Amino acid sequence: MARRKLIAGNWKMNGHLDHLRELHGIDKAAKTHPQVDVAICPPATLIAGAVARVPGLGIGAQDCHDADKGAHTGCISAAMLKEAGAHYVIVGHSERRSDQGETSEEVCGKAEAAHRHGLIAIVCVGETEAERDAGEAEAIVTAQIAASVPADSTADWLVVAYEPVWAIGTGRVPTLDDVAAMHAAIRVKLAERVGDQANKVRILYGGSMNGDNAADLLSVPNVDGGLIGGASLSADKFVPIIEAGAALA
Ligand code: PGA
C-alpha cells in the first residue's frame, strides 16, 4: 500500500516573527518535491503569519482543546486554529503528556475536535526509556494507540507519530529493526481500532531525525514520514529531510 510520505516539523516553543523567514526555503523544497506532503507546526501565535507568508505550505498547530469553546483560560480550540489557517494539529505530544499531564483519553477528545473542524490530527505515542528497558515498549505504545485514536478515524484526517520519549532531542535513535517492529505493531493495533483504514493511515517516526539519518529511517517498512523537532527550525536542516523523503516516493 503506497502512502504519501509526510515530513512535518514541530517548532515547539521556539521562534518569533522573524523566524518565519525560514519558511521560504522550506516552501520552495515542498514545491520542488510535490510527491511528499510537508508541514510546519509553529507556535500558535505564528500560525496566521506563517499562512500569510507561504500560503501553499501545510501549517499546523501543536495542541488544541477538546471542546469547541468555553471557559478554558489559555486554551485554543480546533475551530480557532482552523480559522487561523492551520491544516494540521499535533495532539498528545509526549511533552504535553508529561508537562501537562494529558491522558490518552483527553488526546482522543482532542483528535475528535480536530476532525470536527476539518484539521488533520497528528496523534503522538511513545514509550519512556524505563518502559523500553523493562520490555514494555510495545505494550505501552499499543495501549496509547487504543485509547488515543478515535474509533471512527479515517486516513484523511488521522496521522500517527511514534516518538520514543528517550529519542526526542537527545540525538539517540532506536535501531531500524526496533522502529520496524514498533511501526508494525502500531499498524496491527490500528487495524483493531479503525479497521480497513489502518492500511492507509500514515505512521510517522519522530525523535532526533535529521538530514543524516532520515533516508534510513524513512526507508523502514511502515514509516510513512517524520515528525521533526530541532532539525525543523531551519530550512538548511529541514530541507535535506524533505529531499530524503522525496527520493523514496
Ligand atoms: P526532535 O523532536 O526531532 O528534536 O528529537 C521531535 C519531536 O519532539 O517531535
Residues whose N, C-alpha, C, O or C-beta is under 5 A from the ligand:
A	BS01	PGA	N10 A167 I168 G169 T170 G206 G207 S208 M209 L227 I228 G229 G230 A231
